[in-house]
């Protein structure tokens, strides 16, 4: 893909890229059906996919730390029992 960048005054970034004809037809179809600009369709799909991947990463991070803290306090122990043992 060719990704020549041109800056616009609106603070957005223009990316020129190439795509297969079939993909361009599908993009035009989506834009027509959804009554949106093709750039809006691309932006929304990118944001949707990015958010889904971020959520997968967050879930994986949580699963990775799950159990890290288990075993620190046994099931039969409580904070109260630990305090009373310290006072002895």
C-alpha positions in Angstrom: 0.0 0.0 0.0 1.2 3.5 -0.8 0.7 5.7 2.2 1.7 9.2 1.2 0.8 11.6 3.9 -0.5 15.2 3.3 -1.4 17.5 6.2 -4.6 19.4 6.0 -5.5 22.6 7.9 -8.3 20.9 9.9 -5.9 18.9 12.0 -6.6 15.6 10.2 -4.1 13.6 8.3 -4.7 12.5 4.7 -3.5 9.0 3.8 -3.5 7.9 0.2 -3.5 4.2 -0.3 -4.4 1.6 -2.8 -6.9 -1.3 -2.5 -8.2 -4.1 -4.7 -11.0 -3.2 -7.1 -13.3 -5.6 -5.3 -12.6 -3.9 -2.0 -13.2 -0.5 -3.5 -16.6 -1.7 -4.9 -17.5 -3.1 -1.5 -16.6 0.2 0.1 -18.7 2.1 -2.4 -21.6 -0.3 -1.7 -21.3 0.3 2.1 -21.1 4.0 1.7 -24.2 4.0 -0.5 -26.3 1.7 1.7 -25.3 3.5 4.9 -25.5 7.0 3.3 -22.0 7.9 4.6 -18.8 9.0 3.0 -16.3 6.3 2.2 -13.7 7.9 4.5 -16.3 7.7 7.3 -16.8 4.0 6.6 -13.1 3.3 6.8 -12.7 5.4 10.0 -15.5 3.6 11.7 -14.3 0.1 10.7 -10.7 1.0 11.9 -12.0 2.3 15.2 -14.3 -0.7 15.7 -11.5 -3.2 15.0 -9.0 -1.3 17.1 -11.3 -1.2 20.1 -12.1 -4.9 19.7 -8.4 -5.8 19.7 -7.7 -3.5 22.7 -10.5 -5.2 24.6 -9.0 -8.6 23.7 -5.6 -7.4 25.0 -7.1 -6.1 28.2 -8.9 -9.3 28.8 -5.7 -11.3 28.1 -3.8 -9.0 30.5 -6.5 -9.6 33.2 -6.3 -13.4 32.6 -2.5 -13.2 32.8 -2.6 -11.6 36.3 -5.5 -13.8 37.5 -4.2 -16.0 40.3 -1.1 -13.9 40.9 -2.5 -12.9 44.3 -4.1 -16.2 45.1 -2.4 -18.2 47.8 -1.2 -15.1 49.7 -4.0 -15.6 52.2 -5.2 -19.1 52.6 -8.9 -19.9 52.3 -9.0 -20.8 56.0 -7.3 -17.6 57.1 -8.9 -14.2 57.6 -7.4 -10.8 58.3 -8.8 -11.0 61.8 -7.1 -14.4 62.5 -3.8 -13.1 61.1 -4.0 -10.0 63.4 -4.8 -12.2 66.5 -1.8 -14.5 65.6 0.5 -11.4 65.4 -0.5 -10.3 68.9 0.5 -13.6 70.5 
